[in-house]
Amino acid sequence: MNRSRLVPYGLIALSFVPVVAGAFRVTELASGAPVDDGNARFFAQPLPVVLHIIGATVYCLLGAFQFDAVLRRRRPGWHRVAGRVLIPCGLAAALTGIWMAVFYDLPPVDGLGVMLLRLVFGGAMALAIVLGFACVRRRDFTAHRAWMMRAYAIGLGAGTQAFTHLPWLVAGNVPDERGRFTAMAAGWLINLAVAEWFIRRSRRRPAPAGTAATALLPVR
C-alpha cells in the first residue's frame, strides 16, 4: 500500500480517544445516567455538547480521508461532496466549543487560561475554515489546502491532548490549573506545528497535474 494512503488511518487512530469519549457522553445523556458534578452542565444544556460531539466526530473521521492523495485524484467528486459535509461540521464543532467555554460552568481546574485557549483556538479553527472556503471559491487551491489543513489540525487537538495529559495519568495524578493549561496548549500547538511542516513541504514540491481536483468544494 502507498504510504500516503496510511495517513487517513493514522489520523483516525489519533481521533480514537475523543471519539470514544464523545460517544460515551452522548450515550450517557440519551440513557439518563445519574447526574453528578462532572456531567451536570451537560444535562442542564445538552444541545451544545451533542452538536459539538457530532460535528467533531464527523469532521475528524471523514476529514481524515481528505488527506488521501490517491482518493482525491481518483474520485474528485467524492472529495468535493465530503467537503460540503465537513465545512458545516467543522464550524459546528468550533462554534459550539466556544459557546461551551463561555456559558458552561466548567471545572475549576480548567481556569481562565484554558477558557481563553478554547476561545482562541476555536475562533482560529472557524476562521481557517471560512478562509479555506473563500480560497476555493476564487480557485486558489494551494491556499485552500493550507487553511483546511490548519483547521483540521486544530479540530484534531483533542486527540493529541490525550497524549499531552499522559505524564499526569502515568503518575496517577490530576493536573493542576497550570498543568491543564500546558497540556491543552501543547496539543493544539503540536498539531499546528506538524500541519505547517506539511504545508511548507508540499509547497516545495512541483505541483502535480490536475491540482484543482484536490479542492474540498466545487467553485460553482
Z-matrix of the N, CA and C atoms (Angstrom, degrees):
N
C 1 1.471
C 2 1.523 1 109.59
N 3 1.351 2 116.13 1 137.85
C 4 1.452 3 121.60 2 175.05
C 5 1.526 4 109.93 3 -56.85
N 6 1.355 5 115.88 4 132.96
C 7 1.466 6 119.07 5 -176.98
C 8 1.521 7 112.19 6 -59.01
N 9 1.337 8 116.79 7 -33.40
C 10 1.455 9 119.58 8 -179.82
C 11 1.527 10 112.06 9 -63.24
N 12 1.332 11 116.48 10 -24.73
C 13 1.458 12 120.57 11 -179.66
C 14 1.528 13 111.37 12 -76.51
N 15 1.329 14 117.37 13 -13.53
C 16 1.457 15 120.82 14 177.48
C 17 1.531 16 111.82 15 -80.87
N 18 1.329 17 116.85 16 -17.19
C 19 1.465 18 120.56 17 -176.26
C 20 1.529 19 112.22 18 -57.54
N 21 1.351 20 119.09 19 -48.92
C 22 1.470 21 118.12 20 -179.84
C 23 1.520 22 113.35 21 -57.10
N 24 1.324 23 116.59 22 -38.00
C 25 1.464 24 119.48 23 -177.91
C 26 1.528 25 110.95 24 -71.15
N 27 1.324 26 116.52 25 -32.63
C 28 1.457 27 119.27 26 174.20
C 29 1.519 28 111.40 27 -65.92
N 30 1.337 29 116.87 28 -40.12
C 31 1.461 30 120.84 29 178.80
C 32 1.529 31 110.91 30 -67.52
N 33 1.326 32 116.70 31 -38.43
C 34 1.468 33 119.88 32 176.88
C 35 1.519 34 110.23 33 -64.12
N 36 1.337 35 116.59 34 -40.98
C 37 1.469 36 120.13 35 177.81
C 38 1.519 37 110.73 36 -61.25
N 39 1.343 38 116.84 37 -38.80
C 40 1.464 39 120.31 38 178.45
C 41 1.525 40 111.07 39 -67.06
N 42 1.326 41 116.15 40 -27.46
C 43 1.468 42 120.82 41 179.43
C 44 1.523 43 112.91 42 -79.90
N 45 1.319 44 117.44 43 -8.86
C 46 1.461 45 121.41 44 -168.61
C 47 1.522 46 112.51 45 -56.08
N 48 1.329 47 117.66 46 -51.25
C 49 1.471 48 120.34 47 -175.30
C 50 1.522 49 111.99 48 -62.15
N 51 1.352 50 120.21 49 -52.13
C 52 1.466 51 118.31 50 179.44
C 53 1.521 52 114.17 51 -65.11
N 54 1.339 53 117.47 52 -33.07
C 55 1.465 54 119.45 53 178.58
C 56 1.519 55 110.51 54 -66.04
N 57 1.329 56 116.93 55 -44.83
C 58 1.465 57 120.80 56 178.49
C 59 1.522 58 110.47 57 -64.73
N 60 1.329 59 117.04 58 -41.99
C 61 1.468 60 120.44 59 178.57
C 62 1.525 61 110.76 60 -62.56
N 63 1.342 62 116.21 61 -40.30
C 64 1.457 63 119.87 62 178.19
C 65 1.517 64 112.02 63 -65.46
N 66 1.331 65 116.45 64 -41.88
C 67 1.467 66 120.13 65 177.95
C 68 1.524 67 110.86 66 -62.19
N 69 1.329 68 115.89 67 -39.68
C 70 1.458 69 120.00 68 177.46
C 71 1.525 70 111.01 69 -63.03
N 72 1.335 71 116.76 70 -41.25
C 73 1.467 72 119.93 71 -179.22
C 74 1.522 73 110.93 72 -65.29
N 75 1.330 74 117.49 73 -44.13
C 76 1.468 75 120.19 74 179.27
C 77 1.519 76 110.43 75 -63.21
N 78 1.323 77 117.12 76 -41.85
C 79 1.465 78 121.12 77 177.92
C 80 1.520 79 110.73 78 -61.94
N 81 1.311 80 115.96 79 -40.62
C 82 1.461 81 121.61 80 178.50
C 83 1.530 82 110.80 81 -60.61
N 84 1.316 83 116.18 82 -44.57
C 85 1.464 84 120.33 83 -179.85
C 86 1.531 85 111.13 84 -68.36
N 87 1.339 86 116.13 85 -40.62
C 88 1.468 87 119.72 86 -177.09
C 89 1.521 88 112.23 87 -70.43
N 90 1.333 89 117.04 88 -30.95
C 91 1.464 90 120.43 89 -175.56
C 92 1.520 91 113.23 90 -91.73
N 93 1.331 92 117.11 91 -3.32
C 94 1.457 93 119.95 92 -179.90
C 95 1.518 94 112.79 93 67.54
N 96 1.336 95 116.45 94 47.70
C 97 1.469 96 121.48 95 179.48
C 98 1.523 97 110.00 96 -63.58
N 99 1.318 98 117.78 97 161.04
C 100 1.474 99 120.33 98 178.15
C 101 1.526 100 111.44 99 -57.98
N 102 1.310 101 115.23 100 140.85
C 103 1.465 102 121.30 101 -179.35
C 104 1.524 103 108.97 102 -89.11
N 105 1.336 104 115.63 103 131.08
C 106 1.457 105 119.95 104 175.87
C 107 1.523 106 108.77 105 -137.05
N 108 1.330 107 117.04 106 -174.31
C 109 1.462 108 120.59 107 -177.52
C 110 1.527 109 112.18 108 -63.30
N 111 1.335 110 116.74 109 -27.85
C 112 1.456 111 119.88 110 -177.66
C 113 1.508 112 114.89 111 -77.83
N 114 1.338 113 118.13 112 -23.55
C 115 1.468 114 119.37 113 -176.62
C 116 1.524 115 114.18 114 -125.35
N 117 1.317 116 117.30 115 3.07
C 118 1.470 117 120.38 116 -175.71
C 119 1.528 118 111.51 117 -57.90
N 120 1.329 119 116.64 118 -39.25
C 121 1.472 120 119.48 119 -177.75
C 122 1.524 121 111.09 120 -64.84
N 123 1.327 122 117.88 121 -32.16
C 124 1.456 123 120.95 122 -179.43
C 125 1.526 124 111.15 123 -74.16
N 126 1.324 125 117.31 124 -37.18
C 127 1.457 126 120.09 125 177.09
C 128 1.529 127 111.04 126 -70.57
N 129 1.328 128 116.67 127 -33.33
C 130 1.464 129 119.88 128 179.70
C 131 1.524 130 111.44 129 -67.16
N 132 1.353 131 116.69 130 -38.91
C 133 1.472 132 121.33 131 -179.73
C 134 1.531 133 107.82 132 -140.52
N 135 1.319 134 117.53 133 82.47
C 136 1.475 135 120.08 134 -173.45
C 137 1.523 136 115.17 135 -76.46
N 138 1.336 137 118.09 136 -26.05
C 139 1.463 138 119.39 137 -172.63
C 140 1.529 139 113.37 138 -58.51
N 141 1.337 140 120.18 139 -48.30
C 142 1.475 141 118.51 140 -178.77
C 143 1.523 142 113.37 141 -59.19
N 144 1.332 143 117.72 142 -42.82
C 145 1.464 144 118.97 143 -177.11
C 146 1.529 145 111.24 144 -71.75
N 147 1.334 146 117.91 145 -34.47
C 148 1.464 147 120.06 146 177.60
C 149 1.535 148 110.07 147 -66.74
N 150 1.321 149 117.28 148 -44.51
C 151 1.466 150 120.57 149 177.18
C 152 1.527 151 110.82 150 -61.92
N 153 1.329 152 115.62 151 -39.43
C 154 1.457 153 120.04 152 179.68
C 155 1.523 154 110.90 153 -63.98
N 156 1.312 155 116.69 154 -45.69
C 157 1.471 156 120.73 155 -178.27
C 158 1.524 157 111.10 156 -65.50
N 159 1.330 158 117.09 157 -46.11
C 160 1.467 159 119.90 158 -179.86
C 161 1.521 160 110.60 159 -63.69
N 162 1.342 161 116.23 160 -47.36
C 163 1.459 162 120.10 161 -179.67
C 164 1.519 163 111.87 162 -60.75
N 165 1.337 164 116.72 163 -46.69
C 166 1.462 165 120.45 164 -177.73
C 167 1.523 166 111.67 165 -67.51
N 168 1.331 167 117.60 166 -37.87
C 169 1.465 168 120.75 167 -179.49
C 170 1.523 169 110.92 168 -64.94
N 171 1.327 170 116.90 169 -49.03
C 172 1.469 171 119.87 170 178.79
C 173 1.526 172 110.01 171 -63.46
N 174 1.316 173 116.43 172 -42.26
C 175 1.465 174 120.85 173 -177.64
C 176 1.527 175 111.35 174 -61.44
N 177 1.324 176 117.16 175 -45.45
C 178 1.464 177 120.63 176 -177.46
C 179 1.530 178 112.28 177 -71.97
N 180 1.328 179 117.45 178 -43.29
C 181 1.461 180 120.15 179 -175.70
C 182 1.531 181 112.11 180 -76.47
N 183 1.319 182 116.94 181 -51.88
C 184 1.462 183 119.47 182 178.98
C 185 1.527 184 110.69 183 -68.19
N 186 1.331 185 116.44 184 -38.18
C 187 1.461 186 120.40 185 -179.51
C 188 1.509 187 113.26 186 -62.30
N 189 1.319 188 117.41 187 -27.52
C 190 1.462 189 120.07 188 179.97
C 191 1.521 190 111.52 189 -58.73
N 192 1.334 191 117.30 190 -34.92
C 193 1.459 192 120.61 191 -176.60
C 194 1.530 193 112.54 192 -78.20
N 195 1.323 194 117.70 193 -9.41
C 196 1.463 195 119.85 194 173.10
C 197 1.527 196 111.21 195 -71.11
N 198 1.325 197 117.03 196 -12.82
C 199 1.461 198 121.54 197 178.66
C 200 1.530 199 111.92 198 -93.85
N 201 1.312 200 117.07 199 3.30
C 202 1.466 201 121.64 200 177.52
C 203 1.531 202 108.19 201 -86.03
N 204 1.343 203 116.51 202 100.72
C 205 1.464 204 120.86 203 -175.40
C 206 1.521 205 111.80 204 -62.23
N 207 1.324 206 116.88 205 -36.06
C 208 1.467 207 120.26 206 -179.93
C 209 1.529 208 110.00 207 -65.58
N 210 1.320 209 116.42 208 -43.76
C 211 1.460 210 120.09 209 179.50
C 212 1.521 211 110.76 210 -64.22
N 213 1.318 212 117.62 211 -38.77
C 214 1.468 213 120.49 212 178.79
C 215 1.524 214 111.07 213 -62.20
N 216 1.332 215 116.33 214 -40.56
C 217 1.467 216 119.21 215 -178.13
C 218 1.522 217 111.64 216 -73.45
N 219 1.321 218 116.23 217 -40.62
C 220 1.466 219 119.57 218 -174.56
C 221 1.518 220 113.00 219 -80.09
N 222 1.330 221 116.48 220 -32.64
C 223 1.464 222 119.76 221 -176.52
C 224 1.527 223 110.13 222 -133.74
N 225 1.336 224 117.70 223 67.27
C 226 1.469 225 120.03 224 -178.78
C 227 1.525 226 112.66 225 -62.16
N 228 1.339 227 116.64 226 -28.56
C 229 1.459 228 119.11 227 178.56
C 230 1.515 229 111.64 228 -64.17
N 231 1.343 230 116.16 229 -42.87
C 232 1.464 231 120.00 230 177.28
C 233 1.517 232 110.19 231 -62.08
N 234 1.317 233 116.30 232 -41.22
C 235 1.462 234 121.21 233 -179.20
C 236 1.532 235 110.85 234 -59.05
N 237 1.311 236 116.93 235 -41.71
C 238 1.466 237 120.94 236 -179.44
C 239 1.522 238 111.64 237 -71.11
N 240 1.330 239 116.75 238 -41.10
C 241 1.463 240 119.64 239 177.83
C 242 1.525 241 110.34 240 -62.12
N 243 1.324 242 116.07 241 -42.87
C 244 1.460 243 119.73 242 177.28
C 245 1.518 244 110.93 243 -60.13
N 246 1.331 245 116.48 244 -37.73
C 247 1.460 246 120.11 245 178.01
C 248 1.515 247 112.80 246 -61.53
N 249 1.326 248 116.37 247 -35.69
C 250 1.467 249 119.82 248 178.41
C 251 1.525 250 111.34 249 -65.34
N 252 1.316 251 116.38 250 -30.19
C 253 1.466 252 120.68 251 177.30
C 254 1.523 253 110.59 252 -79.93
N 255 1.321 254 116.02 253 -39.70
C 256 1.464 255 120.73 254 -172.98
C 257 1.525 256 113.08 255 -69.23
N 258 1.306 257 118.09 256 -35.41
C 259 1.464 258 119.34 257 -177.09
C 260 1.530 259 111.15 258 -63.15
N 261 1.335 260 120.94 259 -52.56
C 262 1.466 261 118.66 260 177.59
C 263 1.526 262 113.10 261 -64.51
N 264 1.333 263 117.27 262 -34.82
C 265 1.467 264 119.09 263 178.86
C 266 1.519 265 110.94 264 -66.34
N 267 1.327 266 116.78 265 -42.90
C 268 1.456 267 120.22 266 178.31
C 269 1.521 268 112.32 267 -64.12
N 270 1.313 269 116.59 268 -42.19
C 271 1.468 270 120.11 269 177.98
C 272 1.525 271 110.67 270 -65.31
N 273 1.332 272 116.86 271 -40.10
C 274 1.468 273 119.93 272 177.75
C 275 1.519 274 110.84 273 -61.11
N 276 1.341 275 116.71 274 -44.21
C 277 1.469 276 120.27 275 179.35
C 278 1.520 277 111.24 276 -62.80
N 279 1.326 278 116.86 277 -44.96
C 280 1.465 279 120.68 278 -177.58
C 281 1.531 280 111.81 279 -67.34
N 282 1.323 281 116.62 280 -47.26
C 283 1.466 282 119.88 281 -174.06
C 284 1.524 283 112.16 282 -72.84
N 285 1.332 284 117.26 283 -36.98
C 286 1.467 285 118.04 284 176.08
C 287 1.526 286 110.65 285 -69.73
N 288 1.335 287 116.88 286 -31.89
C 289 1.458 288 119.30 287 175.00
C 290 1.517 289 111.53 288 -61.71
N 291 1.326 290 116.18 289 -41.59
C 292 1.468 291 120.66 290 176.17
C 293 1.518 292 110.47 291 -63.92
N 294 1.327 293 116.30 292 -44.64
C 295 1.466 294 120.49 293 -179.06
C 296 1.519 295 110.63 294 -59.68
N 297 1.326 296 116.97 295 -46.12
C 298 1.462 297 120.47 296 -178.29
C 299 1.521 298 111.44 297 -65.20
N 300 1.342 299 116.52 298 -36.96
C 301 1.464 300 119.62 299 179.49
C 302 1.520 301 111.17 300 -62.92
N 303 1.324 302 116.49 301 -32.78
C 304 1.466 303 120.33 302 -176.38
C 305 1.523 304 111.96 303 -87.62
N 306 1.339 305 117.59 304 -42.26
C 307 1.465 306 120.25 305 -168.17
C 308 1.530 307 115.22 306 -104.36
N 309 1.321 308 118.51 307 -20.57
C 310 1.456 309 119.00 308 176.54
C 311 1.533 310 110.41 309 -77.47
N 312 1.308 311 115.15 310 149.06
C 313 1.462 312 121.22 311 174.33
C 314 1.524 313 107.46 312 -83.89
N 315 1.337 314 116.71 313 90.52
C 316 1.459 315 121.63 314 -172.14
C 317 1.530 316 111.44 315 -79.83
N 318 1.332 317 117.14 316 158.58
C 319 1.462 318 120.62 317 179.65
C 320 1.522 319 111.69 318 -58.36
N 321 1.334 320 118.05 319 146.82
C 322 1.470 321 121.11 320 -178.49
C 323 1.527 322 113.01 321 -57.02
N 324 1.340 323 118.19 322 -31.89
C 325 1.464 324 120.52 323 -177.11
C 326 1.525 325 111.70 324 -64.50
N 327 1.336 326 117.30 325 -23.88
C 328 1.460 327 119.30 326 178.17
C 329 1.524 328 111.12 327 -67.04
N 330 1.309 329 117.44 328 -46.90
C 331 1.449 330 121.28 329 175.62
C 332 1.514 331 113.87 330 67.58
N 333 1.321 332 114.85 331 177.98
C 334 1.463 333 121.60 332 -179.73
C 335 1.523 334 111.36 333 -64.99
N 336 1.334 335 116.41 334 -37.31
C 337 1.460 336 119.72 335 -177.59
C 338 1.514 337 112.50 336 -60.89
N 339 1.319 338 117.98 337 -45.65
C 340 1.461 339 121.21 338 179.69
C 341 1.525 340 110.38 339 -66.88
N 342 1.333 341 116.71 340 -37.73
C 343 1.464 342 118.57 341 176.87
C 344 1.526 343 110.31 342 -60.43
N 345 1.326 344 117.03 343 -43.51
C 346 1.467 345 120.16 344 179.24
C 347 1.527 346 110.97 345 -64.86
N 348 1.326 347 117.06 346 -38.04
C 349 1.467 348 119.77 347 176.09
C 350 1.522 349 110.75 348 -59.05
N 351 1.331 350 116.57 349 -45.51
C 352 1.459 351 120.15 350 -179.41
C 353 1.527 352 111.30 351 -63.26
N 354 1.322 353 116.64 352 -37.77
C 355 1.466 354 119.78 353 178.35
C 356 1.526 355 110.82 354 -67.32
N 357 1.331 356 116.84 355 -44.58
C 358 1.462 357 120.96 356 -177.67
C 359 1.524 358 110.73 357 -66.04
N 360 1.328 359 117.21 358 -50.89
C 361 1.458 360 119.03 359 -175.65
C 362 1.527 361 112.14 360 -75.51
N 363 1.335 362 117.77 361 -32.51
C 364 1.460 363 119.55 362 174.29
C 365 1.514 364 111.00 363 -64.07
N 366 1.340 365 116.29 364 -43.78
C 367 1.456 366 120.24 365 177.34
C 368 1.516 367 112.05 366 -64.71
N 369 1.346 368 116.54 367 -39.78
C 370 1.467 369 120.59 368 179.14
C 371 1.521 370 111.07 369 -64.86
N 372 1.336 371 116.70 370 -38.97
C 373 1.466 372 120.22 371 178.83
C 374 1.530 373 110.69 372 -63.88
N 375 1.333 374 116.67 373 -47.20
C 376 1.462 375 119.99 374 179.54
C 377 1.522 376 111.04 375 -61.93
N 378 1.338 377 116.39 376 -42.62
C 379 1.465 378 120.38 377 179.84
C 380 1.523 379 111.05 378 -63.87
N 381 1.333 380 117.02 379 -41.53
C 382 1.464 381 120.16 380 -179.93
C 383 1.523 382 111.09 381 -62.88
N 384 1.328 383 117.08 382 -39.35
C 385 1.473 384 120.24 383 178.32
C 386 1.522 385 110.37 384 -64.24
N 387 1.322 386 116.25 385 -45.02
C 388 1.473 387 120.01 386 179.65
C 389 1.526 388 110.78 387 -63.07
N 390 1.334 389 117.48 388 -43.51
C 391 1.464 390 120.57 389 178.85
C 392 1.528 391 110.82 390 -65.59
N 393 1.334 392 116.65 391 -38.25
C 394 1.458 393 119.48 392 177.01
C 395 1.521 394 112.20 393 -62.38
N 396 1.321 395 115.71 394 -40.79
C 397 1.466 396 120.46 395 177.38
C 398 1.527 397 110.41 396 -64.59
N 399 1.343 398 116.91 397 -43.14
C 400 1.465 399 120.34 398 179.59
C 401 1.526 400 110.83 399 -62.87
N 402 1.324 401 117.19 400 -37.99
C 403 1.466 402 120.83 401 -179.61
C 404 1.519 403 111.75 402 -65.77
N 405 1.332 404 117.43 403 -42.14
C 406 1.467 405 118.52 404 -178.92
C 407 1.529 406 110.56 405 -70.67
N 408 1.314 407 117.82 406 -28.61
C 409 1.464 408 119.74 407 177.18
C 410 1.520 409 111.41 408 -65.20
N 411 1.337 410 115.88 409 -31.14
C 412 1.474 411 118.26 410 177.99
C 413 1.535 412 111.48 411 -99.76
N 414 1.340 413 115.80 412 14.03
C 415 1.461 414 123.58 413 173.94
C 416 1.529 415 113.21 414 65.43
N 417 1.296 416 116.61 415 28.33
C 418 1.466 417 121.16 416 173.09
C 419 1.526 418 106.57 417 -94.25
N 420 1.321 419 116.58 418 82.17
C 421 1.455 420 121.52 419 -171.48
C 422 1.527 421 113.16 420 -71.52
N 423 1.323 422 116.68 421 -29.31
C 424 1.463 423 119.75 422 179.07
C 425 1.530 424 110.19 423 -66.50
N 426 1.329 425 116.40 424 -47.73
C 427 1.468 426 119.86 425 178.82
C 428 1.528 427 110.77 426 -67.61
N 429 1.327 428 116.00 427 -37.27
C 430 1.469 429 120.67 428 177.66
C 431 1.525 430 110.70 429 -57.34
N 432 1.324 431 116.07 430 -47.84
C 433 1.464 432 120.93 431 -178.94
C 434 1.532 433 110.61 432 -62.59
N 435 1.333 434 116.43 433 -41.00
C 436 1.466 435 119.95 434 -178.55
C 437 1.527 436 111.56 435 -64.78
N 438 1.327 437 117.22 436 -44.95
C 439 1.472 438 119.80 437 -178.55
C 440 1.521 439 111.07 438 -67.90
N 441 1.329 440 116.95 439 -39.35
C 442 1.458 441 118.99 440 178.88
C 443 1.524 442 111.79 441 -67.90
N 444 1.327 443 116.52 442 -33.08
C 445 1.459 444 119.49 443 177.14
C 446 1.535 445 110.32 444 -67.41
N 447 1.329 446 116.64 445 -40.22
C 448 1.478 447 119.95 446 177.36
C 449 1.528 448 110.62 447 -63.65
N 450 1.325 449 116.11 448 -43.13
C 451 1.468 450 119.38 449 179.54
C 452 1.524 451 110.67 450 -61.86
N 453 1.326 452 116.40 451 -42.76
C 454 1.465 453 119.44 452 -179.48
C 455 1.528 454 110.57 453 -66.20
N 456 1.307 455 117.43 454 -37.90
C 457 1.464 456 120.84 455 178.33
C 458 1.526 457 111.10 456 -59.46
N 459 1.319 458 116.32 457 -41.66
C 460 1.471 459 119.73 458 177.86
C 461 1.522 460 109.95 459 -68.74
N 462 1.332 461 116.78 460 -43.34
C 463 1.459 462 120.47 461 -179.61
C 464 1.518 463 112.96 462 -61.23
N 465 1.337 464 116.49 463 -28.61
C 466 1.455 465 121.44 464 -179.52
C 467 1.532 466 111.88 465 -89.28
N 468 1.323 467 115.88 466 7.06
C 469 1.465 468 120.13 467 -176.69
C 470 1.516 469 114.00 468 -56.46
N 471 1.333 470 117.39 469 -37.36
C 472 1.468 471 119.92 470 -177.90
C 473 1.524 472 111.59 471 -62.26
N 474 1.335 473 117.38 472 -30.59
C 475 1.455 474 119.77 473 177.94
C 476 1.519 475 111.58 474 -66.32
N 477 1.321 476 116.75 475 -44.97
C 478 1.466 477 120.75 476 178.76
C 479 1.520 478 111.21 477 -70.42
N 480 1.332 479 117.02 478 -33.26
C 481 1.464 480 120.25 479 179.19
C 482 1.526 481 112.25 480 -64.48
N 483 1.336 482 116.75 481 -25.16
C 484 1.471 483 119.01 482 174.48
C 485 1.519 484 110.47 483 -61.69
N 486 1.330 485 116.80 484 -31.41
C 487 1.467 486 121.27 485 179.30
C 488 1.527 487 112.03 486 -85.92
N 489 1.335 488 117.59 487 -35.00
C 490 1.465 489 118.53 488 179.57
C 491 1.527 490 111.98 489 -70.83
N 492 1.334 491 117.45 490 -16.77
C 493 1.468 492 121.01 491 174.04
C 494 1.540 493 112.69 492 -87.16
N 495 1.331 494 116.66 493 -6.89
C 496 1.466 495 120.44 494 -174.70
C 497 1.532 496 114.45 495 -57.88
N 498 1.347 497 120.08 496 -39.88
C 499 1.470 498 118.20 497 -179.12
C 500 1.532 499 113.20 498 -54.08
N 501 1.323 500 117.22 499 -38.01
C 502 1.467 501 120.08 500 179.19
C 503 1.529 502 110.70 501 -74.69
N 504 1.337 503 116.59 502 -39.51
C 505 1.457 504 119.76 503 179.87
C 506 1.530 505 111.01 504 -64.44
N 507 1.333 506 116.55 505 -42.31
C 508 1.463 507 120.46 506 179.42
C 509 1.526 508 110.76 507 -63.62
N 510 1.332 509 115.43 508 -37.05
C 511 1.467 510 120.02 509 179.61
C 512 1.522 511 112.44 510 -78.60
N 513 1.344 512 116.45 511 -6.86
C 514 1.461 513 120.34 512 -179.12
C 515 1.510 514 113.45 513 73.63
N 516 1.343 515 115.93 514 25.87
C 517 1.464 516 120.74 515 -178.45
C 518 1.522 517 110.70 516 -116.93
N 519 1.317 518 115.08 517 163.31
C 520 1.469 519 121.95 518 172.32
C 521 1.524 520 107.23 519 -102.73
N 522 1.328 521 119.24 520 129.21
C 523 1.467 522 119.21 521 -179.26
C 524 1.518 523 111.99 522 -62.94
N 525 1.327 524 116.13 523 144.25
C 526 1.454 525 119.51 524 174.18
C 527 1.532 526 108.79 525 -79.32
N 528 1.319 527 116.65 526 -173.58
C 529 1.464 528 119.80 527 -175.09
C 530 1.524 529 111.74 528 -61.09
N 531 1.327 530 117.09 529 -40.76
C 532 1.469 531 120.02 530 178.89
C 533 1.520 532 111.25 531 -68.29
N 534 1.329 533 116.60 532 -41.85
C 535 1.459 534 119.94 533 178.61
C 536 1.515 535 112.13 534 -64.00
N 537 1.317 536 116.17 535 -39.97
C 538 1.464 537 120.93 536 178.27
C 539 1.526 538 110.60 537 -62.53
N 540 1.331 539 116.64 538 -43.72
C 541 1.462 540 121.35 539 178.05
C 542 1.522 541 110.25 540 -61.18
N 543 1.328 542 116.41 541 -45.49
C 544 1.461 543 120.80 542 -178.53
C 545 1.523 544 111.76 543 -62.67
N 546 1.335 545 116.86 544 -45.20
C 547 1.459 546 120.75 545 -178.46
C 548 1.526 547 111.26 546 -65.88
N 549 1.318 548 117.37 547 -41.52
C 550 1.465 549 120.85 548 -179.71
C 551 1.525 550 110.65 549 -66.92
N 552 1.329 551 116.76 550 -47.05
C 553 1.471 552 120.43 551 -179.52
C 554 1.520 553 110.74 552 -62.64
N 555 1.340 554 116.98 553 -41.46
C 556 1.459 555 120.62 554 -178.53
C 557 1.517 556 111.31 555 -61.20
N 558 1.327 557 118.17 556 -40.33
C 559 1.458 558 120.62 557 -179.75
C 560 1.511 559 112.27 558 -59.43
N 561 1.312 560 116.24 559 -47.66
C 562 1.472 561 119.46 560 179.99
C 563 1.521 562 111.73 561 -68.41
N 564 1.325 563 117.03 562 -42.47
C 565 1.463 564 120.09 563 -176.34
C 566 1.528 565 111.55 564 -68.10
N 567 1.325 566 117.54 565 -38.09
C 568 1.466 567 120.27 566 176.48
C 569 1.520 568 110.15 567 -60.61
N 570 1.326 569 116.68 568 -46.98
C 571 1.469 570 119.95 569 -179.60
C 572 1.521 571 111.78 570 -61.56
N 573 1.326 572 116.54 571 -43.06
C 574 1.468 573 119.23 572 -179.81
C 575 1.524 574 111.19 573 -67.04
N 576 1.328 575 117.14 574 -36.49
C 577 1.464 576 119.69 575 178.29
C 578 1.524 577 110.62 576 -63.79
N 579 1.335 578 117.08 577 -42.55
C 580 1.463 579 121.00 578 178.05
C 581 1.533 580 110.37 579 -64.63
N 582 1.341 581 116.18 580 -42.33
C 583 1.470 582 119.89 581 179.08
C 584 1.528 583 110.77 582 -61.00
N 585 1.335 584 117.28 583 -44.55
C 586 1.460 585 120.22 584 -179.94
C 587 1.522 586 111.03 585 -63.83
N 588 1.329 587 116.60 586 -36.06
C 589 1.471 588 119.66 587 177.75
C 590 1.524 589 110.12 588 -62.96
N 591 1.332 590 116.92 589 -44.45
C 592 1.458 591 120.12 590 179.19
C 593 1.528 592 111.38 591 -65.79
N 594 1.326 593 116.10 592 -39.42
C 595 1.470 594 119.84 593 -179.81
C 596 1.521 595 110.34 594 -62.29
N 597 1.328 596 116.91 595 -47.72
C 598 1.466 597 120.81 596 -179.47
C 599 1.524 598 111.45 597 -66.50
N 600 1.321 599 116.22 598 -37.41
C 601 1.461 600 120.89 599 178.98
C 602 1.526 601 110.91 600 -64.84
N 603 1.324 602 116.32 601 -42.23
C 604 1.466 603 119.65 602 -178.97
C 605 1.521 604 111.59 603 -69.68
N 606 1.339 605 117.08 604 -30.72
C 607 1.463 606 119.85 605 179.46
C 608 1.520 607 111.87 606 -70.72
N 609 1.339 608 117.19 607 -23.60
C 610 1.464 609 120.27 608 178.69
C 611 1.519 610 112.19 609 -80.77
N 612 1.342 611 116.20 610 -14.34
C 613 1.457 612 119.88 611 179.61
C 614 1.522 613 110.56 612 -85.22
N 615 1.344 614 118.55 613 149.79
C 616 1.468 615 119.87 614 173.20
C 617 1.521 616 110.18 615 -62.79
N 618 1.313 617 117.09 616 138.88
C 619 1.472 618 121.32 617 179.92
C 620 1.514 619 109.69 618 -69.13
N 621 1.353 620 118.55 619 127.36
C 622 1.459 621 121.15 620 179.13
C 623 1.515 622 111.15 621 -72.51
N 624 1.314 623 115.67 622 159.57
C 625 1.466 624 120.14 623 176.44
C 626 1.515 625 109.51 624 -62.68
N 627 1.323 626 116.06 625 141.60
C 628 1.456 627 120.15 626 177.39
C 629 1.513 628 112.61 627 76.58
N 630 1.355 629 116.66 628 31.33
C 631 1.453 630 119.42 629 -179.55
C 632 1.517 631 111.97 630 -58.67
N 633 1.323 632 116.26 631 -32.11
C 634 1.463 633 119.26 632 -178.29
C 635 1.505 634 112.18 633 -59.59
N 636 1.299 635 117.21 634 -22.19
C 637 1.462 636 120.05 635 -178.92
C 638 1.513 637 112.56 636 -70.60
N 639 1.347 638 116.70 637 -9.19
C 640 1.462 639 119.11 638 -179.05
C 641 1.514 640 112.21 639 -87.45
N 642 1.322 641 119.17 640 5.24
C 643 1.460 642 120.16 641 -178.05
C 644 1.505 643 111.23 642 -67.62
N 645 1.334 644 115.78 643 147.86
C 646 1.455 645 120.14 644 176.66
C 647 1.525 646 111.20 645 -77.43
N 648 1.318 647 117.11 646 -26.95
C 649 1.454 648 120.43 647 -176.87
C 650 1.512 649 109.96 648 -135.42
N 651 1.321 650 117.32 649 151.22
C 652 1.457 651 118.88 650 174.10
C 653 1.518 652 109.18 651 -72.96
N 654 1.321 653 116.28 652 154.54
C 655 1.465 654 119.49 653 -176.99
C 656 1.514 655 111.27 654 -86.42
N 657 1.270 656 118.95 655 -6.86
C 658 1.472 657 119.48 656 -179.83
C 659 1.518 658 110.46 657 -100.92
